[in-house]
Structures are given as structure tokens and as C-alpha cells.
């Protein structure tokens, strides 16, 4: 089993435990978490010291219908996903100096039940607290 497949399996197991209930025909939180996990592994930052750092900023783009349904059913989803990313990074030997920030945004161009994620590693003190960079959905990895 490749490293990425093993990572995805671990992510799915962790997320299924944390977000166990089903949402019928709607997008499920575990699908969003799986997309975050794949992007985290693909876009880690390699420091001069050889340490691998997970991205600490994530932007999740969802169809507005899926966005509204998830925000209503799981209002703590951004914080839950941030904790999930932190735990998965630790399992994969990726460093995170703080809990990552996960922002979920509606985007008309995203099809229903699809997830697009952008991630970036920002060195500490790069941007003031609460300030994030705008990343266009077309520049992100779609899952």
C-alpha cells in the first residue's frame, strides 16, 4: 500500500469516528475531511532543515447548497476539520506549530457534492491574525 493510500485510509478511519452519522444524499463532513487530508499530504512544505510542515491555512470551497446544509447541520465543522488536520498531520510526521485555520466558503462554480480545497503553508507571523489571502477556486485542487 502506497504512503498516500495508507494516509487516506487513516484519514477515513479517523474521520468516520469523528463524523459517524450519515447525511443522506448530501455532502458528508468526511468527504470534506478526506479532501483536506489529500491536499495536506500533496502540499506540505519542506524546510531547509529537512522537516516537513503541513499547510496551516486551508480554504474549502463548496456548492452553496452543500455549504448551507453543512453549516446548518454541523456549525462547528471548520474547528472540527482543523482538529482533524492537526491529528492527521501528527500521524504522518508532518509538523504543525499551531492548529491550522480552515475556512469554508460557498462557490457557485463548484458542482453539488464536490469539494475544492486550497492550502498554503504560511510561516508564523506572515499575516496578521484573522487576515487571509484570497485564493480563486479555479486555482485549487478539486476532489
C-alpha positions as CSV (number, residue, x, y, z in Angstrom):
1,X,0.0,0.0,0.0
2,X,1.5,3.4,-1.0
3,X,2.1,6.1,1.5
4,X,-0.8,8.2,0.1
5,X,-3.2,5.3,0.2
6,X,-2.2,4.5,3.8
7,X,-2.7,8.1,4.7
8,X,-6.1,8.2,3.1
9,X,-7.1,5.1,4.9
10,X,-6.0,6.6,8.2
11,X,-7.8,9.8,7.4
12,X,-11.1,8.0,6.6
13,X,-10.9,5.9,9.7
14,X,-10.3,8.9,11.9
15,X,-13.0,11.0,10.3
16,X,-15.6,8.2,10.3
17,X,-15.2,8.0,14.0
18,X,-15.4,11.8,14.5
19,X,-18.3,12.3,11.9
20,X,-20.1,9.0,12.1
21,X,-23.6,9.9,11.3
22,X,-24.9,9.9,7.7
23,X,-26.3,12.8,5.9
24,X,-28.5,11.0,3.3
25,X,-27.9,12.3,-0.2
26,X,-25.9,15.3,0.9
27,X,-22.2,16.0,1.1
28,X,-20.8,14.5,4.2
29,X,-18.2,16.1,6.5
30,X,-16.0,13.0,6.0
31,X,-15.8,13.8,2.3
32,X,-14.6,17.3,3.1
33,X,-12.0,15.9,5.6
34,X,-10.8,13.4,3.0
35,X,-10.2,16.2,0.5
36,X,-8.3,18.2,3.2
37,X,-6.2,15.1,4.0
38,X,-5.2,14.6,0.4
39,X,-4.3,18.3,-0.1
40,X,-2.3,18.4,3.2
41,X,-0.1,15.5,2.0
42,X,0.3,16.8,-1.5
43,X,1.1,20.4,-0.5
44,X,3.4,20.0,2.5
45,X,6.3,22.4,2.8
46,X,9.9,21.0,3.1
47,X,12.0,23.3,5.3
48,X,15.8,23.8,4.9
49,X,16.2,21.6,7.9
50,X,14.5,18.7,6.2
51,X,11.4,19.0,8.4
52,X,8.1,18.6,6.6
53,X,5.4,21.1,7.6
54,X,1.7,20.6,6.8
55,X,-0.1,23.6,5.3
56,X,-1.5,25.7,8.1
57,X,-4.2,27.5,6.0
58,X,-7.0,25.8,4.2
59,X,-9.8,27.1,2.1
60,X,-12.6,24.8,1.4
61,X,-15.0,25.7,-1.5
62,X,-18.4,24.0,-1.7
63,X,-21.5,24.5,-3.7
64,X,-23.8,27.0,-1.9
65,X,-26.4,24.3,-1.3
66,X,-23.9,21.9,0.3
67,X,-22.3,24.8,2.2
68,X,-25.7,25.8,3.7
69,X,-26.6,22.2,4.6
70,X,-23.2,21.6,6.3
71,X,-23.2,24.9,8.2
72,X,-26.7,24.2,9.5
73,X,-26.1,20.5,10.5
74,X,-22.5,20.9,11.7
75,X,-21.9,24.5,12.8
76,X,-18.5,23.6,14.3
77,X,-17.3,22.0,11.1
78,X,-14.3,24.4,10.5
79,X,-13.0,23.8,14.0
80,X,-13.7,20.0,13.8
81,X,-11.8,19.9,10.5
82,X,-8.9,21.9,11.9
83,X,-8.5,19.4,14.7
84,X,-8.7,16.5,12.2
85,X,-6.0,18.0,10.1
86,X,-3.8,18.5,13.2
87,X,-4.2,14.9,14.3
88,X,-3.6,13.6,10.8
89,X,-0.5,15.7,10.3
90,X,0.9,14.3,13.5
91,X,0.2,10.7,12.4
92,X,2.0,11.4,9.1
93,X,5.0,13.0,10.7
94,X,4.2,16.5,9.3
95,X,4.8,19.4,11.7
96,X,2.2,22.0,12.6
97,X,3.2,24.7,15.0
98,X,-0.3,25.6,15.8
99,X,-3.8,24.4,15.0
100,X,-4.4,25.1,11.3
101,X,-7.1,27.5,10.1
102,X,-9.9,26.0,7.9
103,X,-12.3,28.4,6.2
104,X,-15.3,27.0,4.4
105,X,-16.8,29.2,1.6
106,X,-19.6,28.9,-0.8
107,X,-18.7,29.0,-4.5
108,X,-21.3,28.8,-7.4
109,X,-18.8,27.1,-9.8
110,X,-18.4,24.0,-7.6
111,X,-20.8,21.2,-8.5
112,X,-23.0,19.7,-5.8
113,X,-21.4,17.1,-3.6
114,X,-17.9,18.2,-4.8
115,X,-15.1,19.8,-2.8
116,X,-12.3,22.1,-3.9
117,X,-9.5,22.8,-1.4
118,X,-6.7,25.2,-1.5
119,X,-3.9,25.0,1.1
120,X,-0.9,27.1,1.9
121,X,1.9,27.0,4.4
122,X,2.4,30.4,5.9
123,X,5.4,31.0,8.2
124,X,4.4,32.2,11.6
125,X,3.8,36.0,11.8
126,X,3.4,36.2,8.0
127,X,-0.1,37.7,8.2
128,X,-1.9,39.4,11.0
129,X,-4.4,37.2,12.9
130,X,-7.7,37.0,11.1
131,X,-6.3,38.1,7.8
132,X,-6.2,35.5,5.0
133,X,-5.2,35.5,1.4
134,X,-7.8,35.2,-1.3
135,X,-7.3,32.2,-3.5
136,X,-9.5,31.7,-6.5
137,X,-11.4,28.4,-6.6
138,X,-10.2,27.7,-10.1
139,X,-6.6,27.6,-8.7
140,X,-7.3,24.8,-6.3
141,X,-7.4,21.1,-6.4
142,X,-10.9,19.7,-6.9
143,X,-11.9,16.4,-5.3
